[in-house]
Amino acid sequence: MDTLALILSIIGSLNWGLVGFFQFDLVAWLFGGQTAIISRIIYALVGIAGIWNITLLFRRNNQTNMMN
């Protein structure tokens, strides 16, 4: 699950980079616009992945603290 969340976050960051630098939304372009259901699903999955990745910060800190 951690790897999948990381992959989705990377996809999201690359898409936001394209939006920021070139005003080009690759997800919307590939799947029929920002309001297309598949685009919205992808945006939601990327958002959930970002939230999941927040937990990685705390889990790694807890594992490091347990080892000391």
PyMOL Python script that loads the backbone (N, CA, C, O; Angstrom):
from pymol import cmd

cmd.read_pdbstr("""\
ATOM      1  N   MET A   1       0.830  -1.195   0.000  1.00  0.00           N
ATOM      2  CA  MET A   1       0.000   0.000   0.000  1.00  0.00           C
ATOM      3  C   MET A   1       0.875   1.260   0.000  1.00  0.00           C
ATOM      4  O   MET A   1       0.558   2.246  -0.665  1.00  0.00           O
ATOM      5  N   ASP A   2       1.970   1.213   0.748  1.00  0.00           N
ATOM      6  CA  ASP A   2       2.866   2.373   0.799  1.00  0.00           C
ATOM      7  C   ASP A   2       3.442   2.688  -0.584  1.00  0.00           C
ATOM      8  O   ASP A   2       3.520   3.850  -0.984  1.00  0.00           O
ATOM      9  N   THR A   3       3.841   1.651  -1.299  1.00  0.00           N
ATOM     10  CA  THR A   3       4.420   1.857  -2.637  1.00  0.00           C
ATOM     11  C   THR A   3       3.387   2.425  -3.600  1.00  0.00           C
ATOM     12  O   THR A   3       3.689   3.332  -4.376  1.00  0.00           O
ATOM     13  N   LEU A   4       2.172   1.894  -3.550  1.00  0.00           N
ATOM     14  CA  LEU A   4       1.103   2.408  -4.420  1.00  0.00           C
ATOM     15  C   LEU A   4       0.809   3.875  -4.110  1.00  0.00           C
ATOM     16  O   LEU A   4       0.639   4.686  -5.020  1.00  0.00           O
ATOM     17  N   ALA A   5       0.751   4.205  -2.830  1.00  0.00           N
ATOM     18  CA  ALA A   5       0.508   5.598  -2.432  1.00  0.00           C
ATOM     19  C   ALA A   5       1.632   6.502  -2.920  1.00  0.00           C
ATOM     20  O   ALA A   5       1.383   7.624  -3.362  1.00  0.00           O
ATOM     21  N   LEU A   6       2.861   6.018  -2.842  1.00  0.00           N
ATOM     22  CA  LEU A   6       3.994   6.819  -3.309  1.00  0.00           C
ATOM     23  C   LEU A   6       3.931   7.018  -4.825  1.00  0.00           C
ATOM     24  O   LEU A   6       4.188   8.118  -5.314  1.00  0.00           O
ATOM     25  N   ILE A   7       3.597   5.980  -5.558  1.00  0.00           N
ATOM     26  CA  ILE A   7       3.487   6.089  -7.021  1.00  0.00           C
ATOM     27  C   ILE A   7       2.396   7.088  -7.405  1.00  0.00           C
ATOM     28  O   ILE A   7       2.599   7.923  -8.286  1.00  0.00           O
ATOM     29  N   LEU A   8       1.244   7.001  -6.747  1.00  0.00           N
ATOM     30  CA  LEU A   8       0.158   7.937  -7.052  1.00  0.00           C
ATOM     31  C   LEU A   8       0.544   9.370  -6.695  1.00  0.00           C
ATOM     32  O   LEU A   8       0.170  10.306  -7.402  1.00  0.00           O
ATOM     33  N   SER A   9       1.278   9.547  -5.617  1.00  0.00           N
ATOM     34  CA  SER A   9       1.726  10.893  -5.233  1.00  0.00           C
ATOM     35  C   SER A   9       2.714  11.451  -6.250  1.00  0.00           C
ATOM     36  O   SER A   9       2.688  12.642  -6.557  1.00  0.00           O
ATOM     37  N   ILE A  10       3.573  10.601  -6.763  1.00  0.00           N
ATOM     38  CA  ILE A  10       4.526  11.043  -7.796  1.00  0.00           C
ATOM     39  C   ILE A  10       3.777  11.439  -9.064  1.00  0.00           C
ATOM     40  O   ILE A  10       4.094  12.458  -9.678  1.00  0.00           O
ATOM     41  N   ILE A  11       2.793  10.646  -9.458  1.00  0.00           N
ATOM     42  CA  ILE A  11       1.982  10.995 -10.628  1.00  0.00           C
ATOM     43  C   ILE A  11       1.300  12.344 -10.411  1.00  0.00           C
ATOM     44  O   ILE A  11       1.284  13.190 -11.305  1.00  0.00           O
ATOM     45  N   GLY A  12       0.736  12.538  -9.217  1.00  0.00           N
ATOM     46  CA  GLY A  12       0.080  13.805  -8.903  1.00  0.00           C
ATOM     47  C   GLY A  12       1.042  14.973  -8.936  1.00  0.00           C
ATOM     48  O   GLY A  12       0.706  16.046  -9.437  1.00  0.00           O
ATOM     49  N   SER A  13       2.255  14.769  -8.396  1.00  0.00           N
ATOM     50  CA  SER A  13       3.205  15.880  -8.405  1.00  0.00           C
ATOM     51  C   SER A  13       3.685  16.211  -9.817  1.00  0.00           C
ATOM     52  O   SER A  13       3.890  17.378 -10.151  1.00  0.00           O
ATOM     53  N   LEU A  14       3.859  15.192 -10.632  1.00  0.00           N
ATOM     54  CA  LEU A  14       4.244  15.465 -12.020  1.00  0.00           C
ATOM     55  C   LEU A  14       3.130  16.225 -12.742  1.00  0.00           C
ATOM     56  O   LEU A  14       3.400  17.150 -13.508  1.00  0.00           O
ATOM     57  N   ASN A  15       1.887  15.833 -12.498  1.00  0.00           N
ATOM     58  CA  ASN A  15       0.759  16.532 -13.116  1.00  0.00           C
ATOM     59  C   ASN A  15       0.706  17.987 -12.649  1.00  0.00           C
ATOM     60  O   ASN A  15       0.515  18.891 -13.463  1.00  0.00           O
ATOM     61  N   TRP A  16       0.877  18.222 -11.331  1.00  0.00           N
ATOM     62  CA  TRP A  16       0.872  19.600 -10.827  1.00  0.00           C
ATOM     63  C   TRP A  16       2.051  20.399 -11.370  1.00  0.00           C
ATOM     64  O   TRP A  16       1.932  21.601 -11.610  1.00  0.00           O
ATOM     65  N   GLY A  17       3.180  19.738 -11.562  1.00  0.00           N
ATOM     66  CA  GLY A  17       4.323  20.423 -12.179  1.00  0.00           C
ATOM     67  C   GLY A  17       3.999  20.879 -13.594  1.00  0.00           C
ATOM     68  O   GLY A  17       4.337  21.992 -13.996  1.00  0.00           O
ATOM     69  N   LEU A  18       3.336  19.997 -14.344  1.00  0.00           N
ATOM     70  CA  LEU A  18       2.926  20.377 -15.701  1.00  0.00           C
ATOM     71  C   LEU A  18       1.938  21.532 -15.680  1.00  0.00           C
ATOM     72  O   LEU A  18       2.016  22.435 -16.512  1.00  0.00           O
ATOM     73  N   VAL A  19       1.009  21.505 -14.732  1.00  0.00           N
ATOM     74  CA  VAL A  19       0.043  22.597 -14.610  1.00  0.00           C
ATOM     75  C   VAL A  19       0.766  23.892 -14.261  1.00  0.00           C
ATOM     76  O   VAL A  19       0.479  24.940 -14.839  1.00  0.00           O
ATOM     77  N   GLY A  20       1.691  23.824 -13.329  1.00  0.00           N
ATOM     78  CA  GLY A  20       2.396  25.027 -12.876  1.00  0.00           C
ATOM     79  C   GLY A  20       3.311  25.621 -13.928  1.00  0.00           C
ATOM     80  O   GLY A  20       3.357  26.839 -14.102  1.00  0.00           O
ATOM     81  N   PHE A  21       4.038  24.765 -14.627  1.00  0.00           N
ATOM     82  CA  PHE A  21       5.008  25.278 -15.603  1.00  0.00           C
ATOM     83  C   PHE A  21       4.413  25.542 -16.980  1.00  0.00           C
ATOM     84  O   PHE A  21       4.806  26.493 -17.656  1.00  0.00           O
ATOM     85  N   PHE A  22       3.472  24.710 -17.396  1.00  0.00           N
ATOM     86  CA  PHE A  22       2.988  24.788 -18.774  1.00  0.00           C
ATOM     87  C   PHE A  22       1.474  24.972 -18.906  1.00  0.00           C
ATOM     88  O   PHE A  22       0.954  25.004 -20.021  1.00  0.00           O
ATOM     89  N   GLN A  23       0.760  25.095 -17.775  1.00  0.00           N
ATOM     90  CA  GLN A  23      -0.695  25.200 -17.774  1.00  0.00           C
ATOM     91  C   GLN A  23      -1.324  24.048 -18.563  1.00  0.00           C
ATOM     92  O   GLN A  23      -2.253  24.241 -19.348  1.00  0.00           O
ATOM     93  N   PHE A  24      -0.791  22.851 -18.333  1.00  0.00           N
ATOM     94  CA  PHE A  24      -1.261  21.657 -19.031  1.00  0.00           C
ATOM     95  C   PHE A  24      -1.586  20.579 -18.006  1.00  0.00           C
ATOM     96  O   PHE A  24      -0.697  20.105 -17.299  1.00  0.00           O
ATOM     97  N   ASP A  25      -2.847  20.192 -17.924  1.00  0.00           N
ATOM     98  CA  ASP A  25      -3.291  19.154 -17.005  1.00  0.00           C
ATOM     99  C   ASP A  25      -3.343  17.832 -17.768  1.00  0.00           C
ATOM    100  O   ASP A  25      -4.279  17.581 -18.527  1.00  0.00           O
ATOM    101  N   LEU A  26      -2.334  16.994 -17.563  1.00  0.00           N
ATOM    102  CA  LEU A  26      -2.212  15.741 -18.299  1.00  0.00           C
ATOM    103  C   LEU A  26      -3.367  14.787 -17.987  1.00  0.00           C
ATOM    104  O   LEU A  26      -3.886  14.132 -18.891  1.00  0.00           O
ATOM    105  N   VAL A  27      -3.766  14.703 -16.741  1.00  0.00           N
ATOM    106  CA  VAL A  27      -4.873  13.812 -16.366  1.00  0.00           C
ATOM    107  C   VAL A  27      -6.153  14.227 -17.093  1.00  0.00           C
ATOM    108  O   VAL A  27      -6.853  13.385 -17.656  1.00  0.00           O
ATOM    109  N   ALA A  28      -6.452  15.518 -17.077  1.00  0.00           N
ATOM    110  CA  ALA A  28      -7.649  16.007 -17.767  1.00  0.00           C
ATOM    111  C   ALA A  28      -7.540  15.763 -19.273  1.00  0.00           C
ATOM    112  O   ALA A  28      -8.519  15.388 -19.917  1.00  0.00           O
ATOM    113  N   TRP A  29      -6.374  15.971 -19.817  1.00  0.00           N
ATOM    114  CA  TRP A  29      -6.166  15.776 -21.253  1.00  0.00           C
ATOM    115  C   TRP A  29      -6.367  14.308 -21.641  1.00  0.00           C
ATOM    116  O   TRP A  29      -6.985  14.008 -22.662  1.00  0.00           O
ATOM    117  N   LEU A  30      -5.843  13.406 -20.822  1.00  0.00           N
ATOM    118  CA  LEU A  30      -5.941  11.981 -21.135  1.00  0.00           C
ATOM    119  C   LEU A  30      -7.353  11.429 -20.964  1.00  0.00           C
ATOM    120  O   LEU A  30      -7.766  10.534 -21.701  1.00  0.00           O
ATOM    121  N   PHE A  31      -8.092  11.963 -19.992  1.00  0.00           N
ATOM    122  CA  PHE A  31      -9.349  11.325 -19.621  1.00  0.00           C
ATOM    123  C   PHE A  31     -10.581  12.183 -19.863  1.00  0.00           C
ATOM    124  O   PHE A  31     -11.643  11.884 -19.317  1.00  0.00           O
ATOM    125  N   GLY A  32     -10.479  13.236 -20.659  1.00  0.00           N
ATOM    126  CA  GLY A  32     -11.666  13.954 -21.103  1.00  0.00           C
ATOM    127  C   GLY A  32     -12.068  15.157 -20.282  1.00  0.00           C
ATOM    128  O   GLY A  32     -13.254  15.483 -20.219  1.00  0.00           O
ATOM    129  N   GLY A  33     -11.134  15.820 -19.658  1.00  0.00           N
ATOM    130  CA  GLY A  33     -11.445  17.036 -18.915  1.00  0.00           C
ATOM    131  C   GLY A  33     -11.456  16.813 -17.415  1.00  0.00           C
ATOM    132  O   GLY A  33     -11.509  15.679 -16.938  1.00  0.00           O
ATOM    133  N   GLN A  34     -11.406  17.926 -16.672  1.00  0.00           N
ATOM    134  CA  GLN A  34     -11.339  17.850 -15.225  1.00  0.00           C
ATOM    135  C   GLN A  34     -12.611  17.321 -14.600  1.00  0.00           C
ATOM    136  O   GLN A  34     -12.570  16.761 -13.505  1.00  0.00           O
ATOM    137  N   THR A  35     -13.730  17.482 -15.262  1.00  0.00           N
ATOM    138  CA  THR A  35     -15.002  17.048 -14.681  1.00  0.00           C
ATOM    139  C   THR A  35     -15.398  15.635 -15.107  1.00  0.00           C
ATOM    140  O   THR A  35     -16.409  15.112 -14.638  1.00  0.00           O
ATOM    141  N   ALA A  36     -14.619  15.013 -15.985  1.00  0.00           N
ATOM    142  CA  ALA A  36     -14.914  13.632 -16.385  1.00  0.00           C
ATOM    143  C   ALA A  36     -14.769  12.729 -15.159  1.00  0.00           C
ATOM    144  O   ALA A  36     -13.891  12.945 -14.324  1.00  0.00           O
ATOM    145  N   ILE A  37     -15.609  11.744 -15.058  1.00  0.00           N
ATOM    146  CA  ILE A  37     -15.647  10.900 -13.871  1.00  0.00           C
ATOM    147  C   ILE A  37     -14.311  10.199 -13.622  1.00  0.00           C
ATOM    148  O   ILE A  37     -13.877  10.092 -12.475  1.00  0.00           O
ATOM    149  N   ILE A  38     -13.658   9.724 -14.675  1.00  0.00           N
ATOM    150  CA  ILE A  38     -12.371   9.036 -14.491  1.00  0.00           C
ATOM    151  C   ILE A  38     -11.302  10.005 -13.989  1.00  0.00           C
ATOM    152  O   ILE A  38     -10.472   9.635 -13.159  1.00  0.00           O
ATOM    153  N   SER A  39     -11.318  11.237 -14.485  1.00  0.00           N
ATOM    154  CA  SER A  39     -10.370  12.247 -14.001  1.00  0.00           C
ATOM    155  C   SER A  39     -10.608  12.524 -12.528  1.00  0.00           C
ATOM    156  O   SER A  39      -9.661  12.615 -11.747  1.00  0.00           O
ATOM    157  N   ARG A  40     -11.865  12.657 -12.148  1.00  0.00           N
ATOM    158  CA  ARG A  40     -12.201  12.923 -10.745  1.00  0.00           C
ATOM    159  C   ARG A  40     -11.786  11.763  -9.849  1.00  0.00           C
ATOM    160  O   ARG A  40     -11.348  11.975  -8.718  1.00  0.00           O
ATOM    161  N   ILE A  41     -11.921  10.541 -10.349  1.00  0.00           N
ATOM    162  CA  ILE A  41     -11.492   9.376  -9.578  1.00  0.00           C
ATOM    163  C   ILE A  41      -9.977   9.398  -9.380  1.00  0.00           C
ATOM    164  O   ILE A  41      -9.478   9.134  -8.287  1.00  0.00           O
ATOM    165  N   ILE A  42      -9.260   9.716 -10.448  1.00  0.00           N
ATOM    166  CA  ILE A  42      -7.797   9.786 -10.347  1.00  0.00           C
ATOM    167  C   ILE A  42      -7.383  10.892  -9.389  1.00  0.00           C
ATOM    168  O   ILE A  42      -6.500  10.684  -8.557  1.00  0.00           O
ATOM    169  N   TYR A  43      -8.003  12.062  -9.490  1.00  0.00           N
ATOM    170  CA  TYR A  43      -7.681  13.152  -8.557  1.00  0.00           C
ATOM    171  C   TYR A  43      -7.956  12.726  -7.112  1.00  0.00           C
ATOM    172  O   TYR A  43      -7.174  13.032  -6.212  1.00  0.00           O
ATOM    173  N   ALA A  44      -9.060  12.026  -6.895  1.00  0.00           N
ATOM    174  CA  ALA A  44      -9.408  11.568  -5.542  1.00  0.00           C
ATOM    175  C   ALA A  44      -8.397  10.540  -5.035  1.00  0.00           C
ATOM    176  O   ALA A  44      -7.989  10.590  -3.875  1.00  0.00           O
ATOM    177  N   LEU A  45      -7.993   9.613  -5.899  1.00  0.00           N
ATOM    178  CA  LEU A  45      -7.005   8.606  -5.497  1.00  0.00           C
ATOM    179  C   LEU A  45      -5.663   9.241  -5.156  1.00  0.00           C
ATOM    180  O   LEU A  45      -5.005   8.841  -4.196  1.00  0.00           O
ATOM    181  N   VAL A  46      -5.265  10.228  -5.944  1.00  0.00           N
ATOM    182  CA  VAL A  46      -4.011  10.937  -5.657  1.00  0.00           C
ATOM    183  C   VAL A  46      -4.125  11.676  -4.325  1.00  0.00           C
ATOM    184  O   VAL A  46      -3.172  11.694  -3.545  1.00  0.00           O
ATOM    185  N   GLY A  47      -5.267  12.277  -4.060  1.00  0.00           N
ATOM    186  CA  GLY A  47      -5.475  12.952  -2.781  1.00  0.00           C
ATOM    187  C   GLY A  47      -5.416  11.992  -1.605  1.00  0.00           C
ATOM    188  O   GLY A  47      -4.801  12.298  -0.583  1.00  0.00           O
ATOM    189  N   ILE A  48      -6.047  10.838  -1.740  1.00  0.00           N
ATOM    190  CA  ILE A  48      -6.019   9.820  -0.683  1.00  0.00           C
ATOM    191  C   ILE A  48      -4.590   9.318  -0.484  1.00  0.00           C
ATOM    192  O   ILE A  48      -4.154   9.095   0.645  1.00  0.00           O
ATOM    193  N   ALA A  49      -3.867   9.144  -1.588  1.00  0.00           N
ATOM    194  CA  ALA A  49      -2.477   8.699  -1.495  1.00  0.00           C
ATOM    195  C   ALA A  49      -1.631   9.715  -0.740  1.00  0.00           C
ATOM    196  O   ALA A  49      -0.769   9.343   0.056  1.00  0.00           O
ATOM    197  N   GLY A  50      -1.875  10.992  -0.989  1.00  0.00           N
ATOM    198  CA  GLY A  50      -1.137  12.035  -0.261  1.00  0.00           C
ATOM    199  C   GLY A  50      -1.399  11.974   1.224  1.00  0.00           C
ATOM    200  O   GLY A  50      -0.482  12.130   2.030  1.00  0.00           O
ATOM    201  N   ILE A  51      -2.656  11.745   1.592  1.00  0.00           N
ATOM    202  CA  ILE A  51      -3.001  11.614   3.008  1.00  0.00           C
ATOM    203  C   ILE A  51      -2.338  10.374   3.597  1.00  0.00           C
ATOM    204  O   ILE A  51      -1.823  10.412   4.714  1.00  0.00           O
ATOM    205  N   TRP A  52      -2.351   9.286   2.853  1.00  0.00           N
ATOM    206  CA  TRP A  52      -1.697   8.057   3.313  1.00  0.00           C
ATOM    207  C   TRP A  52      -0.202   8.303   3.542  1.00  0.00           C
ATOM    208  O   TRP A  52       0.367   7.813   4.518  1.00  0.00           O
ATOM    209  N   ASN A  53       0.424   9.055   2.654  1.00  0.00           N
ATOM    210  CA  ASN A  53       1.859   9.318   2.767  1.00  0.00           C
ATOM    211  C   ASN A  53       2.196  10.135   4.012  1.00  0.00           C
ATOM    212  O   ASN A  53       3.315  10.053   4.518  1.00  0.00           O
ATOM    213  N   ILE A  54       1.258  10.908   4.503  1.00  0.00           N
ATOM    214  CA  ILE A  54       1.491  11.629   5.758  1.00  0.00           C
ATOM    215  C   ILE A  54       1.768  10.631   6.876  1.00  0.00           C
ATOM    216  O   ILE A  54       2.604  10.881   7.745  1.00  0.00           O
ATOM    217  N   THR A  55       1.062   9.496   6.852  1.00  0.00           N
ATOM    218  CA  THR A  55       1.276   8.494   7.897  1.00  0.00           C
ATOM    219  C   THR A  55       2.677   7.904   7.848  1.00  0.00           C
ATOM    220  O   THR A  55       3.193   7.450   8.869  1.00  0.00           O
ATOM    221  N   LEU A  56       3.297   7.906   6.677  1.00  0.00           N
ATOM    222  CA  LEU A  56       4.666   7.391   6.559  1.00  0.00           C
ATOM    223  C   LEU A  56       5.638   8.201   7.404  1.00  0.00           C
ATOM    224  O   LEU A  56       6.577   7.650   7.978  1.00  0.00           O
ATOM    225  N   LEU A  57       5.416   9.490   7.480  1.00  0.00           N
ATOM    226  CA  LEU A  57       6.291  10.347   8.284  1.00  0.00           C
ATOM    227  C   LEU A  57       6.273   9.919   9.750  1.00  0.00           C
ATOM    228  O   LEU A  57       7.318   9.840  10.395  1.00  0.00           O
ATOM    229  N   PHE A  58       5.101   9.650  10.258  1.00  0.00           N
ATOM    230  CA  PHE A  58       4.967   9.300  11.665  1.00  0.00           C
ATOM    231  C   PHE A  58       5.403   7.866  11.940  1.00  0.00           C
ATOM    232  O   PHE A  58       5.976   7.585  12.993  1.00  0.00           O
ATOM    233  N   ARG A  59       5.142   6.967  11.015  1.00  0.00           N
ATOM    234  CA  ARG A  59       5.567   5.575  11.206  1.00  0.00           C
ATOM    235  C   ARG A  59       7.074   5.457  11.206  1.00  0.00           C
ATOM    236  O   ARG A  59       7.629   4.706  12.008  1.00  0.00           O
ATOM    237  N   ARG A  60       7.744   6.167  10.340  1.00  0.00           N
ATOM    238  CA  ARG A  60       9.208   6.104  10.299  1.00  0.00           C
ATOM    239  C   ARG A  60       9.804   6.697  11.563  1.00  0.00           C
ATOM    240  O   ARG A  60      10.777   6.167  12.098  1.00  0.00           O
ATOM    241  N   ASN A  61       9.227   7.796  12.047  1.00  0.00           N
ATOM    242  CA  ASN A  61       9.718   8.388  13.289  1.00  0.00           C
ATOM    243  C   ASN A  61       9.512   7.442  14.460  1.00  0.00           C
ATOM    244  O   ASN A  61      10.385   7.316  15.319  1.00  0.00           O
ATOM    245  N   ASN A  62       8.365   6.778  14.502  1.00  0.00           N
ATOM    246  CA  ASN A  62       8.100   5.847  15.601  1.00  0.00           C
ATOM    247  C   ASN A  62       9.024   4.641  15.535  1.00  0.00           C
ATOM    248  O   ASN A  62       9.482   4.161  16.572  1.00  0.00           O
ATOM    249  N   GLN A  63       9.307   4.144  14.338  1.00  0.00           N
ATOM    250  CA  GLN A  63      10.208   3.007  14.209  1.00  0.00           C
ATOM    251  C   GLN A  63      11.617   3.384  14.615  1.00  0.00           C
ATOM    252  O   GLN A  63      12.313   2.587  15.245  1.00  0.00           O
ATOM    253  N   THR A  64      12.051   4.589  14.264  1.00  0.00           N
ATOM    254  CA  THR A  64      13.385   5.052  14.641  1.00  0.00           C
ATOM    255  C   THR A  64      13.476   5.207  16.164  1.00  0.00           C
ATOM    256  O   THR A  64      14.478   4.824  16.768  1.00  0.00           O
ATOM    257  N   ASN A  65      12.438   5.763  16.777  1.00  0.00           N
ATOM    258  CA  ASN A  65      12.433   5.941  18.221  1.00  0.00           C
ATOM    259  C   ASN A  65      12.424   4.597  18.937  1.00  0.00           C
ATOM    260  O   ASN A  65      13.025   4.468  20.004  1.00  0.00           O
ATOM    261  N   MET A  66      11.759   3.600  18.379  1.00  0.00           N
ATOM    262  CA  MET A  66      11.712   2.287  19.008  1.00  0.00           C
ATOM    263  C   MET A  66      13.076   1.607  18.983  1.00  0.00           C
ATOM    264  O   MET A  66      13.413   0.840  19.885  1.00  0.00           O
ATOM    265  N   MET A  67      13.849   1.894  17.952  1.00  0.00           N
ATOM    266  CA  MET A  67      15.155   1.250  17.804  1.00  0.00           C
ATOM    267  C   MET A  67      16.178   1.829  18.785  1.00  0.00           C
ATOM    268  O   MET A  67      17.136   1.143  19.141  1.00  0.00           O
ATOM    269  N   ASN A  68      15.998   3.058  19.222  1.00  0.00           N
ATOM    270  CA  ASN A  68      16.961   3.699  20.123  1.00  0.00           C
ATOM    271  C   ASN A  68      16.767   3.290  21.536  1.00  0.00           C
ATOM    272  O   ASN A  68      17.498   3.743  22.416  1.00  0.00           O
TER     273      ASN A  68
END
""", "prot")
cmd.dss("prot")
cmd.show_as("cartoon", "prot")
cmd.util.cbc("prot")
cmd.orient("prot")
